[in-house]
Amino acid sequence: MALEDFLLDLIEDPVDHGPLLYLSDADILYNPRRRVAYEVRDSIPVLLPDEAKAVSDEEHERYEKDPLARPTGTKA
């Protein structure tokens, strides 16, 4: 199940406090600045820095070009 827009508007990276990219097909929230991905489990974002996974160069390119990627933190 996809995350609600309301929740996505509030989410930011717990380390650098910047926006993330939500990739619903991969069930992840991606930080392109730090090149780490956070899992979304059962529609719950797991934004724990210790559980973030490093992303390869190929994954980074694919995530950045995903036309369905939705930025988070768009509302104050």
trRosetta pair geometry for C-beta under 8 A, 3 or more apart (Angstrom, degrees):
i j d omega theta_ij theta_ji phi_ij phi_ji
1 43 4.7 -19 77 -72 106 123
2 24 4.8 -8 -114 -134 99 133
2 43 7.7 37 88 -115 13 97
3 7 5.3 -105 175 79 104 126
3 8 5.5 119 113 -56 119 97
3 22 6.2 -105 44 -152 129 146
3 24 7.4 -142 16 -99 81 96
3 40 6.5 -101 -50 -143 115 146
3 43 6.3 154 -88 -155 64 76
3 45 6.9 29 -99 -48 143 103
4 7 4.7 90 66 7 88 102
4 8 7.0 -158 95 -6 46 88
5 8 5.5 -58 -145 40 35 113
5 9 6.3 42 156 -28 67 102
6 9 5.9 -53 -156 26 28 114
6 10 7.2 14 152 -10 59 109
7 10 6.0 -69 -159 39 36 106
7 11 6.4 38 152 -34 72 107
7 45 7.6 172 155 -7 124 122
8 11 5.8 -48 -139 22 35 114
8 22 5.6 -62 -125 -25 121 152
8 70 6.2 -2 -176 119 154 122
8 72 4.8 -119 -173 -115 73 83
8 74 7.7 17 125 12 90 102
9 72 7.2 -150 -86 -163 13 63
9 73 6.9 96 -176 -107 35 14
9 74 5.5 -72 -126 52 75 80
9 75 4.1 6 -174 26 118 110
10 72 7.8 -47 64 -180 33 100
10 73 7.1 2 159 -97 9 57
10 75 7.5 -33 -65 66 56 95
11 20 6.2 -53 124 33 110 120
11 22 7.8 88 68 -65 145 113
11 29 6.7 -98 149 -133 144 151
11 45 6.2 59 -120 30 140 175
11 47 7.3 -165 -152 -72 103 145
11 72 4.2 -51 77 -177 98 142
11 73 6.1 -101 81 -51 51 79
12 17 5.2 27 140 -162 133 50
12 18 6.3 162 -165 78 98 14
12 19 6.3 -62 -120 -88 77 37
12 20 6.9 161 -144 -13 31 93
12 72 6.6 -168 -80 114 44 113
12 73 4.6 66 -80 -81 88 135
13 16 5.0 13 91 50 131 78
13 17 6.2 -99 69 -46 77 12
13 18 5.3 4 24 53 118 67
13 19 7.5 19 -13 81 92 8
13 20 5.7 131 -60 -62 83 100
13 31 4.8 61 -94 -95 136 134
13 33 7.9 -114 -8 51 165 114
13 34 7.0 142 -160 11 154 134
13 47 7.6 -171 -143 -154 38 111
14 17 7.6 20 -148 -74 14 58
14 47 5.0 130 -28 154 120 106
14 48 7.5 -7 37 -110 159 20
14 49 5.9 -121 86 -51 118 91
15 31 7.9 15 48 -119 110 177
15 34 6.6 66 76 -74 136 163
15 49 5.5 100 -64 -102 109 121
16 31 7.1 128 38 -163 119 140
16 33 6.3 -91 73 92 165 137
16 34 6.3 -179 -8 -44 132 122
18 31 7.0 105 76 -141 104 105
18 33 6.1 42 66 15 154 147
18 73 7.4 -165 165 52 36 163
19 71 5.1 19 163 -175 137 100
19 72 5.2 170 -158 69 80 68
19 73 4.1 -138 -100 50 83 120
19 74 7.3 60 -118 -60 133 61
20 29 4.3 30 146 174 147 99
20 30 6.1 141 -173 64 89 36
20 31 5.4 -58 -112 -75 85 70
20 38 7.4 -41 -142 27 154 117
20 71 7.4 153 81 -154 37 55
20 72 4.6 11 53 27 82 125
20 73 7.2 101 16 -4 69 109
21 29 7.1 155 74 -162 42 53
21 30 4.5 -25 60 62 96 98
21 31 7.8 173 16 -78 78 25
21 32 6.6 50 -6 -29 123 103
21 63 6.2 132 88 166 143 104
21 64 7.7 -166 -30 -98 169 47
21 66 7.6 125 161 56 134 119
21 69 4.4 -4 -175 -177 116 119
21 70 7.1 135 -161 64 61 35
21 71 6.0 -39 -100 -95 63 55
21 72 7.4 -147 -79 -4 15 87
22 28 7.9 177 -148 95 46 45
22 29 5.6 -23 -98 -105 66 75
22 30 7.9 179 -79 17 18 77
22 40 7.9 51 -146 -48 93 145
22 69 6.8 149 67 -161 46 61
22 70 4.6 -24 57 64 103 92
22 71 7.6 172 10 -100 82 5
22 72 5.8 98 -33 -55 103 100
23 26 4.4 10 116 38 118 107
23 27 7.6 -49 94 11 77 16
23 28 5.3 2 55 60 104 84
23 29 7.7 177 19 -91 74 26
23 30 6.0 35 -8 -10 115 119
23 63 6.0 -82 -61 -134 146 92
23 66 5.8 45 -118 89 107 169
23 68 7.4 92 -138 94 63 92
23 69 5.4 -26 -85 -105 78 84
24 27 7.0 26 -164 -77 36 48
24 68 6.7 -83 36 139 100 119
24 70 7.5 36 -26 10 102 114
25 66 7.7 -151 32 -154 123 136
25 68 6.7 83 -18 81 112 140
26 37 7.8 -61 129 -159 130 143
26 63 7.7 -62 22 -101 156 97
27 39 6.6 18 127 -161 96 68
27 40 4.5 -130 -178 59 77 97
27 41 7.7 85 163 -74 126 38
28 37 4.4 -9 -174 -173 137 113
28 38 6.4 140 -163 69 75 45
28 39 6.1 -47 -106 -105 76 37
28 40 6.3 -153 -85 -1 22 91
29 37 7.0 147 73 -160 43 61
29 38 4.5 -16 59 59 97 103
29 40 6.5 101 -23 -53 88 101
29 45 5.7 29 -16 -138 138 117
29 47 7.2 -20 63 -89 145 91
29 72 6.7 7 -145 -23 115 145
30 36 7.6 176 -149 93 56 39
30 37 4.9 -22 -101 -104 76 82
30 38 7.7 -159 -72 22 32 70
30 55 6.9 46 -142 -59 107 157
30 63 4.9 -116 154 -178 175 148
30 69 7.6 -53 43 -140 123 124
31 34 4.5 13 112 41 124 99
31 35 7.1 -75 93 -16 76 15
31 36 5.3 6 49 56 107 79
31 37 7.7 -163 20 -80 69 36
31 38 7.8 57 -15 -12 98 99
31 52 7.8 -18 22 -149 120 136
32 35 6.7 25 -156 -78 35 58
32 60 6.7 111 -134 -153 81 92
32 63 7.0 -169 -84 104 97 118
32 64 5.9 84 -113 -86 137 101
34 52 7.8 -4 117 160 130 152
35 54 6.5 29 122 -156 94 68
35 55 4.8 -132 178 52 79 99
35 60 5.6 -30 -127 -92 103 124
36 52 4.0 27 169 165 130 122
36 53 6.4 144 -160 68 75 35
36 54 6.0 -45 -103 -96 74 40
36 55 6.4 -171 -101 -9 20 96
37 52 6.7 148 66 -162 33 74
37 53 5.1 -28 60 62 90 93
37 55 5.4 96 -23 -66 103 112
37 59 7.7 -72 -36 148 136 137
37 63 7.8 -149 -87 -91 115 157
38 45 6.2 46 124 -173 124 89
38 46 5.8 -164 178 79 93 67
38 47 5.3 18 -159 -101 158 54
38 48 7.7 138 -135 36 109 51
38 51 7.1 73 -134 99 76 94
38 52 5.5 -43 -79 -105 75 80
38 53 7.9 163 -82 17 28 78
39 45 8.0 159 97 -151 46 47
39 46 4.8 7 69 40 87 121
39 51 7.0 -72 19 144 105 116
39 53 7.6 63 -42 -3 89 117
40 43 6.7 8 167 -121 104 20
40 44 6.8 160 -164 71 64 33
40 45 5.3 -31 -106 -95 82 58
40 46 7.1 -169 -94 7 28 79
41 44 5.5 -30 72 60 72 90
41 46 5.7 39 7 -33 107 119
46 51 5.6 -57 140 99 118 146
48 51 4.3 58 76 17 105 109
48 52 7.3 -153 91 -31 54 74
49 52 5.7 -32 -153 -3 40 117
55 59 4.5 -123 -171 92 94 125
55 60 5.2 122 122 -63 117 80
55 63 7.0 -32 -169 0 152 144
56 59 4.7 96 53 9 79 101
56 60 6.8 -134 97 -8 42 88
57 60 5.5 -52 -148 33 31 117
57 61 6.5 33 155 -19 64 103
58 61 5.9 -53 -152 34 31 110
58 62 6.4 27 152 -16 64 109
59 62 5.6 -58 -147 40 33 111
59 63 6.0 31 157 -19 69 108
60 63 6.0 -57 -143 38 25 108
60 64 6.2 22 160 -16 63 111
61 64 6.1 -61 -146 38 25 108
61 65 6.3 7 162 -5 63 115
62 65 6.2 -71 -146 45 25 100
62 66 6.6 48 153 -53 63 94
63 66 5.7 -32 -152 -6 33 119
63 69 6.6 95 -180 -90 66 142
64 69 7.7 -59 -133 13 18 167
66 69 4.1 99 84 -34 106 103
71 74 6.0 102 101 -63 100 105
